[in-house]
Amino acid sequence: MTADAFGDDGGDALRQKVGFAGTPAAFRSLLAGIAAAPEQPGGSADWSVLVGQGLESEALAALEREASRLRRGAIPAGDAPTGRLAALRQAITDLDLAGFVVPRSGQHPGEYLPAQDERLAWLTGFTGSAGTAVVLAETAALFVDGRYTVQAPKQIDPSLWTLCPLTDLPLEAWLARTVPADARIGYDPWLHTAAWVDKMRKALERRGAQLVPVEPNPIDALWTDRPPSPIAPVLPHAEAFAGRAASDKRSLVAEAVASHDADAAVITAPESIAWMLNVRGGDVPFTPLALSRLILHADGTAQWFVDDRKLVPGLHAHLGNQVSVLPETAFGSALDALGQAGKTVLAEPANTAAWTIDRLHRSGAKLRHEADPSARFRCCKTEPELHGARVAHLRDGVAVSRFLAWLSRQDDPALHSENAVADRLMAERKRVQRYRGDSFGTIAATGANAALPHYQAAPDGDVRLEPGSFFLFDSGAQYLDGTTDITRTVAIGTVSPEMRERYTLVLKGHIALATARFPVGTTGIQLDALARQFLWQAGLDYDHGTGHGVGSYLGVHEGSARISKQPGAVALEPGMILSIEPGYYKPGAYGIRIENLVAVRTVPALPGSDRQMLDFETLTLAPIDLTPVEPMLLSPSETAWIDGYHRQVRDALGPELSPEDQAWLNRATAPLETVGG
């Protein structure tokens, strides 16, 4: 920290102003960590309690100014100077390695990373949410999936990096084919799962090469302005929203641990820890998580390894005396203690860092390779959580409808850019009670951009809405009582007959899945074709999954419950919340997606039935654009579903809207037969 950062006195005047009791160095470290965390929805009102309680407005303003100044330099830029790759190659040589693997992952599993873990972006310039780089003496390759084959070439230097789509050649096959027979390939054991290491090691051994763990990560020494660990407040999550006391949750999971003849379970998924302890944090973007680790014992007691500077006053009382709060640095010795005591430990190799599994092995612990024992309980929402989801979606629907009403009143939508329209949607959500931020980065795409399912407009490079095109927006929010995710595709002006036909086919697929009835034990892979059938009949398809699990004021992508062509999903159970989001994408032209969230529920027994059946309750409340619908392609039952859904939307949202917006809603949800096409 430079003198300029805190003034000539190193920030001591500010420390005294706010009455911070710790040392000047502790104060500087705390504020730097706060600045490294994403901005909290309530600004300094959320995090200032970590510095001191009852701060006066002048002190709060001074803290906010300093944190804002520090935050501007806390997030790594996307560009990557050429010298970084050369410096890493030299570091690899010094370690007697032939290469090093750099994934986009952090020490804690999850979709979103703290700034300090964005090593892939620092090295390559690529800022997508998934990817892996391999650096060898003469070759450097970036591996991405189909979502990023357009974005990645725009961000990396082609003179330095070879782009390798994973659909062409998996990473392990490329390495086995490319590296010398006696090569030593390094990896950071904190950043790869035990399952990944096992697969990669076997592939390299067939070549005669070795996979070598490397600590510390050589990038960390080269990244001289790397942000510190984030420090965001960890708050209790009210039982009224959670629906179950934290002690009851730990007992449920502890029983599951014991059922596997295990003495303890290592839980490293931050969302599982947040759920089990009824806490929420803010260390990563879009998801209210505190980065930490936990060991749950079969008697229901827990050891929580977390930076206690994050814990707001009173949180220890919320946790109770069965949860021990320990520093993060004590995690390794706690694993050693399990082994030394001859304990049997449950851990999930597919989602647990290789470092953790290796440490347990070395300690002598007996391992049970099982899935996270809390996941099933977390994914099946309690009735209070389902109630929270319903009312959160109602409020979210009000915000989305205000936005759509505003968009409909624009005489020339082409005057608005994708980013400006997305900002308007965010502004509407910020007006909503219990809003705690977006649940992911909004996709706002017009024309050909909408054909990229995971498109993100550049801050200074987005385009304006195009007449005669589809405008697709996929967005969601975090509320204290629920998490939302909605996609709507809106016709800007008059669209072509082909676009109308394919929009209607997507809508038909959505309806088919939303109205499905299926027996207990059904998995998402068995339901996926319902959403694709009409596209398939026309020789069309889409390349992403049809649905994903959604958390309760947690991750917008949750667990193994999903609706997809891919195997491995768990059976759907009552209380699970999933998305239904079929789409169609014509490269270079347009894209379509229609998404609602639904909850799995039990169907009352039917006369003569011999199976317990399930179906979906639709949670999302917002109009579906009917102007591009081709009514002749719809069956009477499909038309009835649309009209019934829109009646529900109109009745629920109308009383919450202004007269002007309510008049728009009445037109947008009018019976389909009255809509001109």
DABEL-V263057 format. One record per residue. N is the residue number from 1. RES is the residue in three letters. OMEGA is omega in whole degrees, 0 to 359 (* if undefined). Layout:
BEGIN
<<N | RES | OMEGA> <N | RES | OMEGA>>
END
This chain:
BEGIN
<<1 | MET | 183> <2 | THR | 176> <3 | ALA | 180> <4 | ASP | 183> <5 | ALA | 183> <6 | PHE | 182> <7 | GLY | 184> <8 | ASP | 182> <9 | ASP | 179> <10 | GLY | 178> <11 | GLY | 185> <12 | ASP | 179> <13 | ALA | 178> <14 | LEU | 178> <15 | ARG | 180> <16 | GLN | 180> <17 | LYS | 182> <18 | VAL | 177> <19 | GLY | 180> <20 | PHE | 188> <21 | ALA | 184> <22 | GLY | 182> <23 | THR | 175> <24 | PRO | 180> <25 | ALA | 179> <26 | ALA | 179> <27 | PHE | 180> <28 | ARG | 180> <29 | SER | 180> <30 | LEU | 183> <31 | LEU | 176> <32 | ALA | 177> <33 | GLY | 176> <34 | ILE | 180> <35 | ALA | 180> <36 | ALA | 177> <37 | ALA | 174> <38 | PRO | 177> <39 | GLU | 181> <40 | GLN | 183> <41 | PRO | 181> <42 | GLY | 180> <43 | GLY | 184> <44 | SER | 177> <45 | ALA | 178> <46 | ASP | 190> <47 | TRP | 185> <48 | SER | 179> <49 | VAL | 176> <50 | LEU | 179> <51 | VAL | 181> <52 | GLY | 181> <53 | GLN | 177> <54 | GLY | 182> <55 | LEU | 178> <56 | GLU | 186> <57 | SER | 180> <58 | GLU | 179> <59 | ALA | 178> <60 | LEU | 181> <61 | ALA | 179> <62 | ALA | 177> <63 | LEU | 182> <64 | GLU | 179> <65 | ARG | 182> <66 | GLU | 179> <67 | ALA | 179> <68 | SER | 180> <69 | ARG | 179> <70 | LEU | 184> <71 | ARG | 182> <72 | ARG | 180> <73 | GLY | 187> <74 | ALA | 185> <75 | ILE | 183> <76 | PRO | 177> <77 | ALA | 181> <78 | GLY | 183> <79 | ASP | 183> <80 | ALA | 177> <81 | PRO | 186> <82 | THR | 182> <83 | GLY | 182> <84 | ARG | 180> <85 | LEU | 179> <86 | ALA | 180> <87 | ALA | 179> <88 | LEU | 178> <89 | ARG | 179> <90 | GLN | 179> <91 | ALA | 178> <92 | ILE | 178> <93 | THR | 180> <94 | ASP | 179> <95 | LEU | 181> <96 | ASP | 178> <97 | LEU | 174> <98 | ALA | 181> <99 | GLY | 181> <100 | PHE | 181> <101 | VAL | 182> <102 | VAL | 179> <103 | PRO | 168> <104 | ARG | 179> <105 | SER | 181> <106 | GLY | 181> <107 | GLN | 177> <108 | HIS | 182> <109 | PRO | 178> <110 | GLY | 182> <111 | GLU | 184> <112 | TYR | 186> <113 | LEU | 167> <114 | PRO | 185> <115 | ALA | 184> <116 | GLN | 180> <117 | ASP | 180> <118 | GLU | 182> <119 | ARG | 181> <120 | LEU | 178> <121 | ALA | 180> <122 | TRP | 185> <123 | LEU | 191> <124 | THR | 188> <125 | GLY | 181> <126 | PHE | 186> <127 | THR | 177> <128 | GLY | 185> <129 | SER | 179> <130 | ALA | 179> <131 | GLY | 179> <132 | THR | 175> <133 | ALA | 173> <134 | VAL | 181> <135 | VAL | 175> <136 | LEU | 184> <137 | ALA | 184> <138 | GLU | 186> <139 | THR | 172> <140 | ALA | 185> <141 | ALA | 175> <142 | LEU | 180> <143 | PHE | 179> <144 | VAL | 175> <145 | ASP | 187> <146 | GLY | 179> <147 | ARG | 193> <148 | TYR | 179> <149 | THR | 175> <150 | VAL | 184> <151 | GLN | 188> <152 | ALA | 180> <153 | PRO | 180> <154 | LYS | 187> <155 | GLN | 183> <156 | ILE | 176> <157 | ASP | 184> <158 | PRO | 177> <159 | SER | 181> <160 | LEU | 190> <161 | TRP | 171> <162 | THR | 180> <163 | LEU | 183> <164 | CYS | 175> <165 | PRO | 182> <166 | LEU | 177> <167 | THR | 180> <168 | ASP | 183> <169 | LEU | 178> <170 | PRO | 183> <171 | LEU | 184> <172 | GLU | 178> <173 | ALA | 179> <174 | TRP | 181> <175 | LEU | 182> <176 | ALA | 180> <177 | ARG | 192> <178 | THR | 189> <179 | VAL | 175> <180 | PRO | 185> <181 | ALA | 183> <182 | ASP | 187> <183 | ALA | 172> <184 | ARG | 183> <185 | ILE | 184> <186 | GLY | 175> <187 | TYR | 177> <188 | ASP | 186> <189 | PRO | 175> <190 | TRP | 189> <191 | LEU | 181> <192 | HIS | 178> <193 | THR | 177> <194 | ALA | 179> <195 | ALA | 178> <196 | TRP | 182> <197 | VAL | 181> <198 | ASP | 180> <199 | LYS | 183> <200 | MET | 180> <201 | ARG | 180> <202 | LYS | 180> <203 | ALA | 181> <204 | LEU | 180> <205 | GLU | 176> <206 | ARG | 177> <207 | ARG | 186> <208 | GLY | 181> <209 | ALA | 183> <210 | GLN | 170> <211 | LEU | 191> <212 | VAL | 176> <213 | PRO | 183> <214 | VAL | 174> <215 | GLU | 354> <216 | PRO | 178> <217 | ASN | 184> <218 | PRO | 179> <219 | ILE | 186> <220 | ASP | 177> <221 | ALA | 181> <222 | LEU | 183> <223 | TRP | 190> <224 | THR | 178> <225 | ASP | 180> <226 | ARG | 180> <227 | PRO | 176> <228 | PRO | 176> <229 | SER | 182> <230 | PRO | 176> <231 | ILE | 177> <232 | ALA | 185> <233 | PRO | 173> <234 | VAL | 186> <235 | LEU | 173> <236 | PRO | 175> <237 | HIS | 190> <238 | ALA | 178> <239 | GLU | 177> <240 | ALA | 176> <241 | PHE | 184> <242 | ALA | 177> <243 | GLY | 183> <244 | ARG | 179> <245 | ALA | 180> <246 | ALA | 179> <247 | SER | 177> <248 | ASP | 178> <249 | LYS | 180> <250 | ARG | 178> <251 | SER | 178> <252 | LEU | 183> <253 | VAL | 179> <254 | ALA | 177> <255 | GLU | 178> <256 | ALA | 177> <257 | VAL | 181> <258 | ALA | 180> <259 | SER | 176> <260 | HIS | 181> <261 | ASP | 178> <262 | ALA | 179> <263 | ASP | 184> <264 | ALA | 175> <265 | ALA | 174> <266 | VAL | 182> <267 | ILE | 181> <268 | THR | 178> <269 | ALA | 183> <270 | PRO | 181> <271 | GLU | 177> <272 | SER | 179> <273 | ILE | 179> <274 | ALA | 180> <275 | TRP | 187> <276 | MET | 182> <277 | LEU | 185> <278 | ASN | 175> <279 | VAL | 173> <280 | ARG | 182> <281 | GLY | 182> <282 | GLY | 185> <283 | ASP | 182> <284 | VAL | 180> <285 | PRO | 165> <286 | PHE | 183> <287 | THR | 188> <288 | PRO | 186> <289 | LEU | 169> <290 | ALA | 180> <291 | LEU | 186> <292 | SER | 176> <293 | ARG | 185> <294 | LEU | 170> <295 | ILE | 178> <296 | LEU | 180> <297 | HIS | 185> <298 | ALA | 176> <299 | ASP | 178> <300 | GLY | 175> <301 | THR | 184> <302 | ALA | 170> <303 | GLN | 184> <304 | TRP | 183> <305 | PHE | 189> <306 | VAL | 174> <307 | ASP | 187> <308 | ASP | 174> <309 | ARG | 180> <310 | LYS | 190> <311 | LEU | 180> <312 | VAL | 177> <313 | PRO | 180> <314 | GLY | 183> <315 | LEU | 179> <316 | HIS | 178> <317 | ALA | 178> <318 | HIS | 183> <319 | LEU | 181> <320 | GLY | 187> <321 | ASN | 176> <322 | GLN | 178> <323 | VAL | 177> <324 | SER | 178> <325 | VAL | 184> <326 | LEU | 178> <327 | PRO | 180> <328 | GLU | 183> <329 | THR | 181> <330 | ALA | 185> <331 | PHE | 182> <332 | GLY | 181> <333 | SER | 177> <334 | ALA | 175> <335 | LEU | 178> <336 | ASP | 182> <337 | ALA | 177> <338 | LEU | 180> <339 | GLY | 181> <340 | GLN | 178> <341 | ALA | 178> <342 | GLY | 184> <343 | LYS | 171> <344 | THR | 189> <345 | VAL | 177> <346 | LEU | 177> <347 | ALA | 184> <348 | GLU | 184> <349 | PRO | 183> <350 | ALA | 183> <351 | ASN | 180> <352 | THR | 182> <353 | ALA | 178> <354 | ALA | 179> <355 | TRP | 183> <356 | THR | 180> <357 | ILE | 179> <358 | ASP | 181> <359 | ARG | 178> <360 | LEU | 178> <361 | HIS | 183> <362 | ARG | 182> <363 | SER | 182> <364 | GLY | 179> <365 | ALA | 174> <366 | LYS | 187> <367 | LEU | 168> <368 | ARG | 181> <369 | HIS | 182> <370 | GLU | 178> <371 | ALA | 176> <372 | ASP | 186> <373 | PRO | 179> <374 | SER | 191> <375 | ALA | 183> <376 | ARG | 180> <377 | PHE | 181> <378 | ARG | 184> <379 | CYS | 179> <380 | CYS | 188> <381 | LYS | 174> <382 | THR | 179> <383 | GLU | 174> <384 | PRO | 178> <385 | GLU | 178> <386 | LEU | 176> <387 | HIS | 178> <388 | GLY | 178> <389 | ALA | 181> <390 | ARG | 183> <391 | VAL | 175> <392 | ALA | 178> <393 | HIS | 176> <394 | LEU | 179> <395 | ARG | 179> <396 | ASP | 178> <397 | GLY | 176> <398 | VAL | 180> <399 | ALA | 181> <400 | VAL | 180> <401 | SER | 174> <402 | ARG | 179> <403 | PHE | 181> <404 | LEU | 177> <405 | ALA | 177> <406 | TRP | 181> <407 | LEU | 182> <408 | SER | 183> <409 | ARG | 180> <410 | GLN | 181> <411 | ASP | 180> <412 | ASP | 181> <413 | PRO | 181> <414 | ALA | 176> <415 | LEU | 185> <416 | HIS | 177> <417 | SER | 178> <418 | GLU | 182> <419 | ASN | 180> <420 | ALA | 179> <421 | VAL | 177> <422 | ALA | 178> <423 | ASP | 179> <424 | ARG | 178> <425 | LEU | 178> <426 | MET | 180> <427 | ALA | 177> <428 | GLU | 180> <429 | ARG | 181> <430 | LYS | 178> <431 | ARG | 190> <432 | VAL | 178> <433 | GLN | 176> <434 | ARG | 177> <435 | TYR | 180> <436 | ARG | 178> <437 | GLY | 178> <438 | ASP | 180> <439 | SER | 172> <440 | PHE | 180> <441 | GLY | 184> <442 | THR | 171> <443 | ILE | 177> <444 | ALA | 192> <445 | ALA | 178> <446 | THR | 175> <447 | GLY | 183> <448 | ALA | 178> <449 | ASN | 180> <450 | ALA | 177> <451 | ALA | 176> <452 | LEU | 189> <453 | PRO | 182> <454 | HIS | 181> <455 | TYR | 172> <456 | GLN | 179> <457 | ALA | 176> <458 | ALA | 182> <459 | PRO | 182> <460 | ASP | 186> <461 | GLY | 181> <462 | ASP | 184> <463 | VAL | 180> <464 | ARG | 179> <465 | LEU | 187> <466 | GLU | 173> <467 | PRO | 181> <468 | GLY | 183> <469 | SER | 168> <470 | PHE | 170> <471 | PHE | 183> <472 | LEU | 172> <473 | PHE | 180> <474 | ASP | 187> <475 | SER | 179> <476 | GLY | 184> <477 | ALA | 171> <478 | GLN | 173> <479 | TYR | 180> <480 | LEU | 183> <481 | ASP | 179> <482 | GLY | 180> <483 | THR | 182> <484 | THR | 180> <485 | ASP | 184> <486 | ILE | 171> <487 | THR | 172> <488 | ARG | 175> <489 | THR | 187> <490 | VAL | 175> <491 | ALA | 175> <492 | ILE | 186> <493 | GLY | 183> <494 | THR | 180> <495 | VAL | 187> <496 | SER | 176> <497 | PRO | 178> <498 | GLU | 180> <499 | MET | 178> <500 | ARG | 181> <501 | GLU | 185> <502 | ARG | 173> <503 | TYR | 181> <504 | THR | 177> <505 | LEU | 177> <506 | VAL | 180> <507 | LEU | 178> <508 | LYS | 178> <509 | GLY | 178> <510 | HIS | 182> <511 | ILE | 182> <512 | ALA | 180> <513 | LEU | 181> <514 | ALA | 182> <515 | THR | 183> <516 | ALA | 171> <517 | ARG | 189> <518 | PHE | 183> <519 | PRO | 173> <520 | VAL | 182> <521 | GLY | 180> <522 | THR | 176> <523 | THR | 183> <524 | GLY | 180> <525 | ILE | 178> <526 | GLN | 182> <527 | LEU | 190> <528 | ASP | 184> <529 | ALA | 179> <530 | LEU | 182> <531 | ALA | 185> <532 | ARG | 194> <533 | GLN | 184> <534 | PHE | 173> <535 | LEU | 180> <536 | TRP | 180> <537 | GLN | 178> <538 | ALA | 181> <539 | GLY | 185> <540 | LEU | 178> <541 | ASP | 172> <542 | TYR | 191> <543 | ASP | 178> <544 | HIS | 177> <545 | GLY | 181> <546 | THR | 181> <547 | GLY | 179> <548 | HIS | 175> <549 | GLY | 181> <550 | VAL | 182> <551 | GLY | 177> <552 | SER | 191> <553 | TYR | 176> <554 | LEU | 185> <555 | GLY | 177> <556 | VAL | 171> <557 | HIS | 189> <558 | GLU | 163> <559 | GLY | 184> <560 | SER | 175> <561 | ALA | 180> <562 | ARG | 176> <563 | ILE | 191> <564 | SER | 172> <565 | LYS | 187> <566 | GLN | 178> <567 | PRO | 174> <568 | GLY | 180> <569 | ALA | 178> <570 | VAL | 176> <571 | ALA | 179> <572 | LEU | 182> <573 | GLU | 178> <574 | PRO | 180> <575 | GLY | 176> <576 | MET | 175> <577 | ILE | 181> <578 | LEU | 172> <579 | SER | 167> <580 | ILE | 188> <581 | GLU | 173> <582 | PRO | 180> <583 | GLY | 171> <584 | TYR | 185> <585 | TYR | 176> <586 | LYS | 186> <587 | PRO | 177> <588 | GLY | 186> <589 | ALA | 185> <590 | TYR | 177> <591 | GLY | 182> <592 | ILE | 170> <593 | ARG | 178> <594 | ILE | 187> <595 | GLU | 167> <596 | ASN | 168> <597 | LEU | 181> <598 | VAL | 174> <599 | ALA | 176> <600 | VAL | 180> <601 | ARG | 179> <602 | THR | 178> <603 | VAL | 175> <604 | PRO | 183> <605 | ALA | 179> <606 | LEU | 178> <607 | PRO | 177> <608 | GLY | 182> <609 | SER | 177> <610 | ASP | 178> <611 | ARG | 170> <612 | GLN | 186> <613 | MET | 177> <614 | LEU | 169> <615 | ASP | 184> <616 | PHE | 168> <617 | GLU | 180> <618 | THR | 181> <619 | LEU | 185> <620 | THR | 180> <621 | LEU | 176> <622 | ALA | 182> <623 | PRO | 169> <624 | ILE | 183> <625 | ASP | 180> <626 | LEU | 184> <627 | THR | 177> <628 | PRO | 181> <629 | VAL | 173> <630 | GLU | 188> <631 | PRO | 183> <632 | MET | 180> <633 | LEU | 184> <634 | LEU | 173> <635 | SER | 177> <636 | PRO | 181> <637 | SER | 177> <638 | GLU | 177> <639 | THR | 179> <640 | ALA | 178> <641 | TRP | 180> <642 | ILE | 182> <643 | ASP | 179> <644 | GLY | 178> <645 | TYR | 181> <646 | HIS | 174> <647 | ARG | 177> <648 | GLN | 178> <649 | VAL | 183> <650 | ARG | 182> <651 | ASP | 183> <652 | ALA | 188> <653 | LEU | 186> <654 | GLY | 182> <655 | PRO | 183> <656 | GLU | 186> <657 | LEU | 174> <658 | SER | 179> <659 | PRO | 181> <660 | GLU | 180> <661 | ASP | 178> <662 | GLN | 177> <663 | ALA | 176> <664 | TRP | 181> <665 | LEU | 179> <666 | ASN | 178> <667 | ARG | 184> <668 | ALA | 182> <669 | THR | 178> <670 | ALA | 178> <671 | PRO | 187> <672 | LEU | 184> <673 | GLU | 179> <674 | THR | 184> <675 | VAL | 178> <676 | GLY | 181> <677 | GLY | *>>
END
